[in-house]
Amino acid sequence: MSESTTSKVAERRSAMERRHPNWVPMTLDAYFLRAVAEFADRPLVITDAACVRYAEVDAEATRIAQMLRNRGVKPGDRVALLMANYPITVALLFGIWRAEATAVPLNTLYRPEELRFVLSQSAPRLVIAMSKFLKRDFATEIPSILPDGVDLLLYDPEAAATSDLVAAIDAVTSIDPVGLADATRIPAVIMYTSGTTGSPKGVMLSHDNLLRAAYAGAHHQAFEDGRRAIFSLPLYHGFGLVVGLLSGIVVGGSIVPLIRFDPRAILAGIARHRATYLMGVPTMTVAMLEVAEQESFDLSSLTAIHSAAAPTPSWVWQRIQAVFGCREIFTSYGQTEATATIICTQPGDELEVVATTQGIIVKGGVAGIPERGGDIAEFRIVDPVSGADSPPGTPGEIWTRGPMNSLGYLDLPAATAELFAEGGWLRTGDRGYFRADGNLLLTGRTKELFKSRGELVSPKEIEEVITTHAGIREAYVIGMPDDRYGECGCAWLVAAGSVAPNAAEVMAYLTERLPRYKMPRDIWFIDAAELPTTGTGKVQKNLLKERAERLLATEAAA
């Protein structure tokens, strides 16, 4: 890090530290009210159609909170949100927290059966959903899968003024005086993530989890005052919610959220709205690079790029530096069970560090662990067989502990007990080690989950869908590296009869049953007798992965 960069980083962090001299646990809504008092006239949400200021979001959140109370939502109740990145989505989140309820943001890519499961498991008091999104007709889908007794409000993005949601908010004529109760004990968010059982698990995140993550992210990356982030990352993910929205509020910043990913729209939006901070996952970054290399965009306002949530080839970082010319390039590591980012590269890191590691332990300042100099978490690298700490520089399972650890899984005590080891250590399921310079290098996953297009995918879930095909008896899905999407699923299949269906037929079958990010990239057939198994008959997926790597290498050479 150069002397000038070191000075700027120190100056930005000092500005945050002066405004946050010590850590005070509070709700996200209470913190937002502090921000409103300081940044009332600043923009918080910017789109091509509107610029919504802090004070305006505050006023809307107050009316939403009253609307929720009028509809019987009580402290501790859950409100599910099936919403894209509309400006009203931000006000809805703060309105839910102001009503002392818990937000359950739902993945807009979920198929009807997944929505049915999550709505049943999370038991919301109210569901607020878009009436339509892309090719989906939620106005028809949601009522048919809504649990008994659950209320529903629809939002039509094309006719907002006549939507059920807007009408309910407009019907609020008076605001009941309510004090800011201590709602910190109530989870702020239940965020669903794929699990090894194939069914999503609801991760309970506290207000303190999210607020510390927000401050730590801004402090570690040394956000400048008023940072303006542009992204199409959904607010139902920790990356978009925490790093995009909440961390920006720490410095009175704003977000330019896009409803869907469109590389040209994002690049044009950088110029139109003078965005300073570009966020995405590698698949998005690669697509934007390809467009930016062929067309001309004014990217002069951009000072930082954060591309994370999946493995990234080194050539991507080299092209980022050449095409975007940003001084600050970040990658990071985190997971929903640990709230958000717990490892991140630093401002001014050399390209080699960004390209080969995930960064160092996040320097959370006052939000971090005092005894560890403000680190947001502490770590162990553990031999998954013996349970002992691995020697320095030797890969093992990554365990973490600290204020970022979630409250566990909703109504799944056995899964929560499996997640945490004795002493409060969270088993991440990822393998890696810290280099001598303190940077974390990931080497793989001890769990089978993989990330495709920034979304966490459960192989078991895909396998269950594949084996509903009459011509398939067994399916074994593995995650494989992919330059564009970070990782992609590849499937080894055992035919049900003597003649196997062809791969194209299976792909066509799955296209009707899986979202794109869960679709396997490659399909191979294998005889049951050829499957590598343990002495107890369990298929060894690591050996199937090695076989796939050899097969792909041979194809590439040819």
C-alpha positions as CSV (number, residue, x, y, z in Angstrom):
1,M,0.0,0.0,0.0
2,S,1.5,3.3,-1.0
3,E,2.0,6.2,1.4
4,S,-0.7,8.3,-0.2
5,T,-3.2,5.4,-0.1
6,T,-2.3,4.6,3.5
7,S,-3.0,8.3,4.4
8,K,-6.4,8.3,2.7
9,V,-7.4,5.1,4.2
10,A,-6.5,6.3,7.7
11,E,-8.3,9.6,7.1
12,R,-11.6,7.9,6.0
13,R,-11.5,5.4,8.9
14,S,-10.8,8.2,11.4
15,A,-13.9,10.1,10.1
16,M,-16.0,7.0,10.8
17,E,-14.4,6.5,14.2
18,R,-15.2,10.1,15.3
19,R,-18.8,9.5,14.6
20,H,-18.8,6.1,16.3
21,P,-16.5,6.4,19.4
22,N,-17.8,3.2,21.0
23,W,-20.1,0.4,20.1
24,V,-23.8,0.8,21.2
25,P,-26.1,-2.2,20.5
26,M,-29.3,-1.0,18.8
27,T,-31.8,-2.0,16.2
28,L,-31.2,-1.3,12.5
29,D,-34.1,1.1,12.6
30,A,-32.6,3.1,15.6
31,Y,-29.4,3.4,13.7
32,F,-31.2,4.5,10.6
33,L,-32.9,7.3,12.6
34,R,-29.5,8.5,13.6
35,A,-28.4,8.6,10.0
36,V,-31.6,10.4,9.0
37,A,-30.9,13.1,11.6
38,E,-27.5,13.6,10.0
39,F,-28.2,13.0,6.3
40,A,-31.9,13.9,5.9
41,D,-31.5,15.7,2.6
42,R,-29.0,13.2,1.0
43,P,-30.2,10.7,-1.6
44,L,-30.5,7.1,-0.3
45,V,-32.0,5.3,-3.3
46,I,-31.4,6.5,-6.8
47,T,-33.0,5.2,-10.0
48,D,-33.6,6.5,-13.5
49,A,-37.1,7.4,-12.4
50,A,-36.6,8.7,-8.8
51,C,-34.2,10.0,-6.2
52,V,-35.5,9.1,-2.7
53,R,-33.8,10.9,0.2
54,Y,-33.1,9.7,3.7
55,A,-35.9,11.7,5.2
56,E,-38.4,10.4,2.6
57,V,-37.5,6.8,3.3
58,D,-37.9,7.6,7.0
59,A,-41.4,9.0,6.5
60,E,-42.4,6.1,4.3
61,A,-41.0,3.6,6.8
62,T,-43.1,5.2,9.5
63,R,-46.3,4.8,7.5
64,I,-45.4,1.2,6.6
65,A,-44.8,0.4,10.3
66,Q,-48.2,1.8,11.1
67,M,-49.8,-0.1,8.2
68,L,-48.3,-3.3,9.5
69,R,-49.6,-2.7,13.0
70,N,-53.1,-1.9,11.6
71,R,-53.0,-5.3,9.9
72,G,-52.2,-7.1,13.1
73,V,-48.4,-7.5,12.8
74,K,-47.1,-7.6,16.4
75,P,-43.5,-7.4,17.7
76,G,-41.7,-10.6,16.8
77,D,-44.0,-11.5,14.0
78,R,-42.5,-12.3,10.6
79,V,-43.2,-10.4,7.3
80,A,-42.1,-12.1,4.1
81,L,-40.9,-10.0,1.2
82,L,-40.9,-11.3,-2.4
83,M,-39.6,-8.1,-3.9
84,A,-37.0,-7.0,-6.4
85,N,-34.8,-4.0,-5.9
86,Y,-37.5,-1.3,-6.0
87,P,-37.1,1.9,-4.0
88,I,-40.1,0.8,-1.9
89,T,-38.3,-2.4,-0.9
90,V,-35.8,-0.3,1.2
91,A,-38.7,1.5,3.0
92,L,-40.4,-1.9,3.6
93,L,-37.3,-3.3,5.3
94,F,-37.0,-0.3,7.7
95,G,-40.8,-0.3,8.2
96,I,-40.7,-3.9,9.2
97,W,-37.9,-3.2,11.7
98,R,-39.7,-0.1,13.0
99,A,-42.7,-2.3,13.7
100,E,-40.4,-4.6,15.7
101,A,-41.0,-7.4,13.3
102,T,-38.7,-9.8,11.5
103,A,-38.1,-9.5,7.7
104,V,-38.0,-12.7,5.7
105,P,-36.6,-11.7,2.2
106,L,-37.4,-14.4,-0.3
107,N,-35.3,-15.4,-3.3
108,T,-37.2,-14.2,-6.4
109,L,-35.7,-17.1,-8.4
110,Y,-37.5,-19.7,-6.2
111,R,-39.8,-22.1,-8.0
112,P,-43.4,-22.4,-6.6
113,E,-42.5,-25.6,-4.6
114,E,-39.5,-23.8,-3.0
115,L,-41.7,-20.8,-2.1
116,R,-44.3,-23.1,-0.6
117,F,-41.7,-24.7,1.6
118,V,-40.1,-21.5,2.8
119,L,-43.5,-19.8,3.5
120,S,-44.6,-22.9,5.4
121,Q,-41.3,-23.1,7.4
122,S,-41.0,-19.4,8.2
123,A,-44.7,-19.0,9.1
124,P,-45.0,-15.3,8.3
125,R,-47.9,-13.2,9.5
126,L,-48.0,-11.3,6.2
127,V,-46.5,-11.7,2.7
128,I,-45.7,-8.7,0.6
129,A,-45.0,-9.7,-3.0
130,M,-44.6,-8.4,-6.5
131,S,-47.6,-9.2,-8.7
132,K,-45.2,-10.0,-11.5
133,F,-41.4,-10.3,-12.2
134,L,-39.8,-11.2,-15.5
135,K,-41.9,-14.0,-16.8
136,R,-43.4,-14.9,-13.4
137,D,-47.0,-14.2,-12.4
138,F,-46.8,-14.1,-8.7
139,A,-50.3,-12.7,-8.4
140,T,-51.5,-16.1,-9.5
141,E,-48.8,-18.2,-8.0
142,I,-48.7,-16.9,-4.4
143,P,-52.4,-17.3,-3.4
144,S,-52.3,-20.9,-4.4
145,I,-49.3,-21.8,-2.1
146,L,-50.0,-19.3,0.7
147,P,-50.4,-21.1,4.1
148,D,-53.8,-20.8,5.8
149,G,-54.3,-17.6,7.8
150,V,-51.5,-15.7,6.1
151,D,-52.3,-12.3,4.8
152,L,-51.1,-11.1,1.3
153,L,-50.4,-7.7,-0.1
154,L,-49.4,-7.4,-3.8
155,Y,-47.3,-4.7,-5.4
156,D,-47.7,-4.1,-9.1
157,P,-44.5,-2.3,-10.3
158,E,-46.2,-1.2,-13.5
159,A,-49.2,0.3,-11.7
160,A,-47.9,1.0,-8.2
161,A,-50.5,3.6,-7.3
162,T,-53.3,1.1,-7.6
163,S,-51.5,-1.8,-5.9
164,D,-52.8,-3.4,-2.8
165,L,-49.6,-2.5,-1.0
166,V,-49.7,1.2,-1.9
167,A,-53.4,1.4,-1.1
168,A,-52.8,-0.1,2.3
169,I,-50.0,2.4,3.0
170,D,-52.1,5.3,1.7
171,A,-55.0,4.3,4.0
172,V,-52.8,5.2,7.1
173,T,-54.4,8.4,8.4
174,S,-52.7,8.7,11.8
175,I,-49.5,7.4,13.4
176,D,-49.8,5.8,16.9
177,P,-47.2,7.2,19.2
178,V,-44.8,4.3,20.0
179,G,-41.4,4.4,21.7
180,L,-38.3,2.7,20.5
181,A,-38.6,-0.5,22.4
182,D,-35.6,-2.9,22.8
183,A,-36.2,-5.1,19.8
184,T,-32.6,-6.2,19.6
185,R,-33.6,-9.6,21.0
186,I,-35.8,-10.2,18.0
187,P,-34.1,-11.4,14.8
188,A,-33.9,-8.6,12.2
189,V,-33.8,-11.0,9.2
190,I,-34.4,-14.6,8.5
191,M,-32.4,-15.2,5.3
192,Y,-32.8,-18.6,3.5
193,T,-29.8,-20.4,2.2
194,S,-29.5,-23.8,0.5
195,G,-28.7,-26.7,2.8
196,T,-27.1,-30.1,2.4
197,T,-30.5,-31.7,2.8
198,G,-31.7,-30.1,-0.4
199,S,-34.2,-27.8,1.5
200,P,-33.4,-24.2,2.2
201,K,-32.6,-23.3,5.8
202,G,-33.6,-20.0,7.5
203,V,-30.6,-18.3,9.0
204,M,-31.6,-16.0,11.9
205,L,-29.6,-12.8,11.9
206,S,-29.8,-10.3,14.8
207,H,-29.8,-6.5,14.5
208,D,-26.4,-6.5,16.1
209,N,-25.1,-9.1,13.5
210,L,-26.1,-6.9,10.6
211,L,-25.2,-3.5,12.2
212,R,-21.7,-4.7,13.1
213,A,-21.3,-6.2,9.6
214,A,-22.4,-2.9,8.0
215,Y,-20.0,-0.8,10.0
216,A,-17.1,-3.3,9.7
217,G,-17.5,-3.4,6.0
218,A,-17.4,0.4,5.6
219,H,-14.5,0.7,8.1
220,H,-12.4,-2.1,6.5
221,Q,-12.8,-0.8,3.0
222,A,-12.5,2.8,4.2
223,F,-15.6,4.0,2.5
224,E,-15.5,7.7,1.7
225,D,-18.3,10.0,2.8
226,G,-21.3,9.6,0.5
227,R,-20.2,6.5,-1.3
228,R,-22.6,5.7,-4.1
229,A,-22.9,2.0,-4.9
230,I,-24.4,0.6,-8.1
231,F,-25.5,-3.1,-8.3
232,S,-28.1,-5.5,-9.4
233,L,-27.4,-7.8,-6.5
234,P,-30.7,-8.6,-4.8
235,L,-31.5,-7.2,-1.4
236,Y,-32.5,-10.7,-0.3
237,H,-28.8,-11.6,-0.3
238,G,-26.3,-10.5,2.3
239,F,-24.0,-9.0,-0.3
240,G,-26.6,-6.6,-1.6
241,L,-28.3,-5.9,1.8
242,V,-25.2,-5.5,4.0
243,V,-22.4,-4.4,1.7
244,G,-24.6,-2.4,-0.6
245,L,-27.3,-0.8,1.5
246,L,-26.4,-0.9,5.2
247,S,-22.7,-0.2,4.9
248,G,-23.4,2.8,2.7
249,I,-25.7,4.3,5.4
250,V,-22.7,4.3,7.7
251,V,-21.2,7.1,5.6
252,G,-24.4,8.8,4.4
253,G,-24.1,7.0,1.1
254,S,-26.6,5.9,-1.5
255,I,-27.5,3.0,-3.7
256,V,-28.3,2.7,-7.4
257,P,-30.1,-0.6,-7.4
258,L,-31.1,-2.3,-10.7
259,I,-34.1,-4.6,-10.9
260,R,-32.2,-7.1,-13.1
261,F,-28.7,-7.6,-14.3
262,D,-28.0,-5.9,-17.6
263,P,-24.3,-5.1,-18.2
264,R,-25.0,-2.1,-20.5
265,A,-27.6,-0.7,-18.1
266,I,-25.1,-0.9,-15.2
267,L,-22.3,0.7,-17.2
268,A,-24.6,3.5,-18.4
269,G,-25.9,3.9,-14.9
270,I,-22.4,4.5,-13.6
271,A,-22.1,7.5,-15.9
272,R,-25.7,8.8,-15.4
273,H,-25.7,8.7,-11.6
274,R,-21.9,9.2,-11.0
275,A,-21.6,5.9,-9.1
276,T,-18.4,5.4,-7.2
277,Y,-18.6,1.8,-6.1
278,L,-19.5,-1.1,-8.4
279,M,-20.6,-4.4,-6.9
280,G,-21.2,-7.8,-8.5
281,V,-20.3,-11.5,-8.6
282,P,-17.7,-12.7,-11.1
283,T,-20.3,-13.7,-13.8
284,M,-21.5,-10.1,-13.8
285,T,-18.1,-8.7,-13.7
286,V,-17.0,-10.7,-16.7
287,A,-20.1,-9.7,-18.7
288,M,-19.5,-6.0,-17.9
289,L,-15.9,-6.3,-18.9
290,E,-16.8,-7.8,-22.3
291,V,-19.2,-4.9,-23.0
292,A,-16.9,-2.2,-21.7
293,E,-14.1,-3.4,-24.0
294,Q,-16.3,-3.1,-27.0
295,E,-18.3,0.0,-26.3
296,S,-17.6,3.4,-24.8
297,F,-18.8,4.4,-21.3
298,D,-17.9,7.3,-19.0
299,L,-16.6,5.4,-16.0
300,S,-14.6,8.3,-14.6
301,S,-16.6,8.5,-11.3
302,L,-15.8,4.9,-10.4
303,T,-13.2,4.5,-7.7
304,A,-13.8,1.0,-6.4
305,I,-15.0,-2.4,-7.6
306,H,-16.1,-5.3,-5.3
307,S,-16.4,-8.6,-7.1
308,A,-17.0,-11.5,-4.7
309,A,-19.2,-14.5,-3.7
310,A,-17.5,-17.0,-6.0
311,P,-14.0,-18.1,-7.1
312,T,-12.6,-15.6,-9.7
313,P,-9.9,-16.4,-12.3
314,S,-6.8,-14.2,-12.1
315,W,-7.3,-12.9,-15.6
316,V,-10.6,-11.2,-14.5
317,W,-8.7,-9.0,-12.1
318,Q,-6.1,-8.0,-14.6
319,R,-8.8,-7.0,-17.1
320,I,-10.7,-5.1,-14.4
321,Q,-7.6,-3.0,-13.7
322,A,-7.0,-2.4,-17.4
323,V,-10.6,-1.6,-18.4
324,F,-12.0,0.2,-15.4
325,G,-8.9,1.8,-14.1
326,C,-10.0,1.7,-10.5
327,R,-7.6,2.4,-7.6
328,E,-9.5,0.0,-5.3
329,I,-10.3,-3.5,-6.2
330,F,-11.9,-5.8,-3.6
331,T,-12.7,-9.5,-3.3
332,S,-14.0,-11.1,-0.1
333,Y,-15.3,-14.1,1.7
334,G,-18.3,-14.7,3.9
335,Q,-21.4,-16.7,4.3
336,T,-25.0,-16.2,5.5
337,E,-24.4,-18.2,8.7
338,A,-21.6,-15.7,9.6
339,T,-23.9,-12.7,8.5
340,A,-21.8,-11.3,5.7
341,T,-18.2,-10.5,4.8
342,I,-15.6,-11.7,7.4
343,I,-12.6,-11.7,5.1
344,C,-11.8,-9.0,2.6
345,T,-8.8,-7.5,0.7
346,Q,-7.7,-4.1,1.7
347,P,-7.6,-0.8,-0.2
348,G,-4.4,-0.6,-2.1
349,D,-3.7,-4.3,-2.1
350,E,-1.5,-5.5,-5.0
351,L,-3.2,-7.3,-7.8
352,E,-1.5,-10.6,-6.8
353,V,-3.2,-10.5,-3.4
354,V,-6.6,-9.8,-4.9
355,A,-6.2,-12.4,-7.6
356,T,-5.0,-15.2,-5.4
357,T,-6.6,-14.7,-2.0
358,Q,-9.8,-13.6,-0.3
359,G,-8.0,-11.0,1.9
360,I,-7.4,-10.6,5.6
361,I,-9.7,-10.7,8.6
362,V,-12.0,-7.7,8.3
363,K,-10.8,-4.8,10.5
364,G,-14.1,-3.8,12.1
365,G,-12.8,-1.1,14.3
366,V,-15.2,-0.4,17.2
367,A,-17.6,-3.0,15.8
368,G,-14.9,-5.7,16.1
369,I,-13.4,-7.7,19.0
370,P,-11.5,-5.3,21.3
371,E,-9.1,-8.0,22.5
372,R,-8.2,-8.8,18.9
373,G,-7.5,-5.2,17.8
374,G,-10.9,-4.8,16.2
375,D,-10.9,-7.9,14.1
376,I,-14.6,-8.7,13.3
377,A,-14.0,-12.4,13.9
378,E,-11.4,-14.9,15.1
379,F,-10.5,-18.1,13.1
380,R,-9.2,-21.6,13.4
381,I,-8.1,-23.9,10.6
382,V,-9.1,-27.3,11.7
383,D,-8.3,-30.8,10.5
384,P,-11.8,-32.1,9.8
385,V,-10.8,-35.7,10.7
386,S,-8.9,-35.2,14.0
387,G,-10.5,-31.9,15.1
388,A,-7.1,-30.5,15.9
389,D,-5.8,-27.2,14.6
390,S,-3.9,-27.7,11.3
391,P,-0.2,-26.6,11.2
392,P,0.3,-23.0,9.9
393,G,0.1,-23.0,6.1
394,T,-1.7,-26.3,6.0
395,P,-5.3,-26.4,4.6
396,G,-8.1,-27.4,6.9
397,E,-11.7,-26.5,7.6
398,I,-12.3,-22.9,8.4
399,W,-13.9,-22.2,11.7
400,T,-14.9,-18.8,12.9
401,R,-16.2,-17.2,16.1
402,G,-17.3,-13.7,17.1
403,P,-20.1,-11.2,16.8
404,M,-20.8,-12.1,13.2
405,N,-21.9,-15.6,14.1
406,S,-25.6,-15.9,13.4
407,L,-28.3,-17.1,15.8
408,G,-28.5,-20.4,13.9
409,Y,-31.3,-22.0,11.8
410,L,-35.0,-21.3,12.4
411,D,-36.7,-24.2,14.1
412,L,-33.8,-26.6,13.2
413,P,-32.1,-27.3,16.5
414,A,-30.2,-30.4,15.2
415,A,-28.9,-28.5,12.2
416,T,-27.9,-25.6,14.4
417,A,-26.1,-27.9,16.8
418,E,-24.2,-29.4,13.8
419,L,-23.3,-25.9,12.6
420,F,-21.6,-24.8,15.8
421,A,-18.7,-26.7,17.5
422,E,-17.9,-26.5,21.2
423,G,-16.9,-23.0,22.3
424,G,-19.1,-21.2,19.9
425,W,-17.0,-22.0,16.8
426,L,-19.0,-21.9,13.5
427,R,-18.0,-24.6,11.1
428,T,-18.0,-22.9,7.7
429,G,-17.6,-26.1,5.6
430,D,-15.0,-24.4,3.6
431,R,-11.3,-25.4,3.4
432,G,-8.3,-23.1,3.3
433,Y,-5.4,-21.6,5.2
434,F,-3.9,-18.2,6.1
435,R,-0.7,-17.3,4.3
436,A,2.1,-15.8,6.3
437,D,1.0,-12.3,5.3
438,G,-2.4,-12.9,6.9
439,N,-4.4,-13.4,3.7
440,L,-6.8,-16.3,3.4
441,L,-6.5,-18.7,0.5
442,L,-9.5,-20.9,-0.1
443,T,-8.7,-24.4,-1.4
444,G,-12.2,-26.0,-1.6
445,R,-15.3,-27.0,0.3
446,T,-15.7,-29.8,2.8
447,K,-19.4,-29.5,2.1
448,E,-20.9,-30.4,-1.3
449,L,-22.5,-27.0,-1.8
450,F,-21.2,-24.8,-4.6
451,K,-21.9,-21.3,-5.9
452,S,-23.1,-20.8,-9.4
453,R,-23.7,-17.2,-10.7
454,G,-23.3,-16.1,-7.1
455,E,-26.1,-18.4,-5.8
456,L,-25.5,-21.2,-3.4
457,V,-26.6,-24.5,-4.9
458,S,-27.3,-27.8,-3.2
459,P,-26.3,-30.8,-5.3
460,K,-28.8,-33.0,-3.5
461,E,-31.7,-30.8,-4.6
462,I,-30.6,-31.1,-8.3
463,E,-30.1,-34.8,-7.9
464,E,-33.6,-35.2,-6.6
465,V,-35.0,-33.4,-9.7
466,I,-32.8,-35.4,-12.2
467,T,-34.0,-38.7,-10.8
468,T,-37.6,-37.9,-11.5
469,H,-36.8,-38.5,-15.2
470,A,-38.0,-42.0,-16.0
471,G,-34.7,-42.8,-17.8
472,I,-32.4,-41.9,-14.8
473,R,-31.8,-44.2,-11.9
474,E,-29.1,-42.4,-10.0
475,A,-27.6,-38.9,-10.2
476,Y,-24.4,-37.4,-8.7
477,V,-23.9,-33.7,-9.0
478,I,-20.6,-32.0,-8.3
479,G,-19.5,-28.4,-8.4
480,M,-16.7,-27.6,-10.9
481,P,-14.8,-24.4,-11.6
482,D,-16.1,-22.2,-14.3
483,D,-14.5,-19.0,-15.5
484,R,-17.7,-17.2,-16.2
485,Y,-20.0,-18.4,-13.3
486,G,-17.4,-19.2,-10.6
487,E,-18.7,-22.7,-10.3
488,C,-21.2,-24.8,-12.3
489,G,-22.8,-28.1,-11.6
490,C,-21.8,-31.2,-13.5
491,A,-23.7,-34.4,-13.3
492,W,-22.8,-38.1,-13.5
493,L,-25.9,-40.2,-14.3
494,V,-26.7,-43.9,-14.2
495,A,-29.4,-44.9,-16.7
496,A,-32.5,-46.7,-15.5
497,G,-32.5,-49.1,-18.4
498,S,-30.1,-50.6,-20.9
499,V,-30.4,-47.5,-23.2
500,A,-29.6,-44.2,-21.6
501,P,-31.4,-41.0,-22.7
502,N,-29.1,-38.5,-24.5
503,A,-27.7,-35.5,-22.6
504,A,-29.7,-33.0,-24.7
505,E,-32.9,-34.8,-23.7
506,V,-32.0,-34.6,-20.0
507,M,-31.1,-30.9,-20.4
508,A,-34.4,-30.1,-22.0
509,Y,-36.2,-32.0,-19.1
510,L,-34.3,-30.0,-16.5
511,T,-34.8,-26.7,-18.2
512,E,-38.5,-26.9,-17.3
513,R,-37.8,-27.8,-13.7
514,L,-34.7,-25.8,-12.5
515,P,-33.8,-22.2,-12.6
516,R,-30.8,-21.4,-14.8
517,Y,-28.2,-21.1,-12.0
518,K,-29.0,-24.7,-10.9
519,M,-28.7,-26.2,-14.4
520,P,-25.8,-28.5,-14.8
521,R,-23.2,-27.4,-17.4
522,D,-22.1,-30.9,-18.3
523,I,-23.8,-34.3,-18.2
524,W,-22.0,-37.7,-18.4
525,F,-23.4,-41.2,-18.1
526,I,-21.6,-43.9,-16.1
527,D,-22.3,-47.6,-15.4
528,A,-23.3,-48.3,-11.8
529,A,-20.4,-50.7,-11.5
530,E,-18.0,-47.9,-12.4
531,L,-19.0,-45.6,-9.6
532,P,-16.2,-45.2,-7.1
533,T,-17.5,-46.2,-3.7
534,T,-16.2,-46.6,-0.1
535,G,-16.2,-49.9,1.7
536,T,-19.7,-49.0,3.0
537,G,-21.0,-48.4,-0.5
538,K,-21.1,-44.5,-0.4
539,V,-20.2,-42.9,-3.7
540,Q,-17.0,-40.9,-3.5
541,K,-17.8,-37.6,-5.2
542,N,-14.3,-36.4,-4.9
543,L,-13.2,-39.2,-7.2
544,L,-16.0,-38.4,-9.6
545,K,-14.7,-34.8,-9.6
546,E,-11.2,-36.0,-10.4
547,R,-12.6,-38.0,-13.3
548,A,-14.5,-35.0,-14.6
549,E,-11.4,-32.9,-14.4
550,R,-9.5,-35.4,-16.5
551,L,-12.3,-35.7,-19.0
552,L,-12.6,-31.9,-19.4
553,A,-8.8,-31.6,-19.7
554,T,-8.8,-34.2,-22.5
555,E,-11.6,-32.4,-24.3
556,A,-9.8,-29.0,-24.0
557,A,-6.6,-30.5,-25.4
558,A,-8.4,-32.0,-28.3
